[in-house]
Amino acid sequence: MRRRPNYLAGAGSLVWLVLVGLPLYVMLAATLRTRQAYAENGPVSLPDSFTLDNFTGAFDSGFGQYFFNTLVVTACVIGIVLLLVPPLAYAIVRSRGRATSAIFRLFLLGLAIPAQAVIVPMFYLISEAGLYDNLLGVILPRAAFCLPMSALILSGSMRDISPELYEAMAMDGASLRRMFFQLVMPLSRGGLSTIVVFSALQAWNGFLFPLVLTQSDFTKVVTLGLYNFQTAHGIDIPGLLGAVVLSMVPILLVYLFARRALVQGLMGVGGK
């Protein structure tokens, strides 16, 4: 039986493609044009000439320092999450005590507390600790806000590991430490990839903590560095979009390398 074409679905897909593709085209086309050509021809017109000055100009204006600072913050946040969350999730999954369950529920209350609600006491604590205008003062609170969601994701992934595998290793005389490193960690690659990408996104796109807890150009990150393209005389839109494209590259690379394990972790079958 011949199936009738679904014209409504095709039209909807075309509209979705235009809505998604047009902004991407405007962004990429603007990065390859001069500011004058962009102002004269408009954002949607085809570029008549190409230039890489917007990318080189971004680094000349100090964007390289902001890029490096963001890499440091992101790498440190991921490191803290990977150091603390796997043992925590392992204890949550393997423990049968009520105290552990109660502590885990209390820990998950962090998901209900927005950063905006604690930014004032956070500013006071960071200032009293002598970490104001220091990258460490951005890393620690960002990592703290990543822990509850990361623990929830990874504990769900570890629960997919069959109890028979634990019993088999226990019969072989394996200790809890050996089970953790030789069984749980290899079978939790999906969950680990998920929390790495989640933490990287949170750290790389973070705006509130760097805005409040840093001040000098030496500690700026990319989300704050984009303000440099706005002056009293207007906004350098091609330069701004060039910096935006540069800021997207690391996160896209993280996703490309971890996409398969990331999808498995989000589907809850990372340990299968």
Summary of the structure (lengths in Angstrom):
residues: 272
radius of gyration: 23.5
end to end distance: 38.7
largest distance: 75.4
contacts: 804
relative contact order: 0.15
helix: 78%
strand: 1%
